[in-house]
Amino acid sequence: MGSLQRQTSPESDNDPRYASVTDERKRKRMISNRESARRSRMRKQKQLGDLINEVTVLKNDNAKITDQVDEASKKYAEMESKNNVLRAQALELTDRLRSLNSVLEMVEEISGQALDIPEIPESMQNPWQMPCPMQPIRASADMFDC
C-alpha cells in the first residue's frame, strides 16, 4: 500500500527525486526494448538466411535427381529398343526353327527313319508376349504431355 500512496501523493509528482527515478526506469525499459527488438530482427534475419540456404540446397538436390531420372529414362528407352530388336530376332529364329522342323518331319516321313526333332519352347512360340517390366515413371514436366 505504501507504493500506492507514493503514486497518488502530490508530493511525489513535484519531487524531482521521484521524477528522475521514473525517467531512469523509462529510459532503461526503452533501451531494453530496443535491444530486444534488435535481437528479434537479427534472429528473423538469420532464420530467413537459413531458409534461403535450404531452398538453394533443395533446388540443387532436385536438379540432380531430375538429371538422374532423365538419364535412367534414356537408358530405359535404349534397353527397350534393344529388347524390341531381340524380340524381332527371336520371332525370326522361331519361324526358321519351325520351317526346319517341317523339313525334318518330311524327311522323317520319306526316309522312314526317326529323327530327333527339337521341340519349340512355349516361351519362344510368342516372343512378343514375353514378360516386360512396367514403364518407368518420369519425373520431368513433359510427362504430362499426353
MOHUUR-V199163 format. One record per helix or strand. SS is the DSSP state (H for helix, E for strand). FROM is the first residue (numbers start at 1). TO is the last residue. If there is no record, write none. Layout:
BEGIN
ss:SS from:FROM to:TO
ss:SS from:FROM to:TO
END
This chain:
BEGIN
ss:H from:2 to:8
ss:H from:10 to:14
ss:H from:16 to:111
ss:H from:122 to:125
ss:H from:127 to:129
ss:H from:141 to:144
END
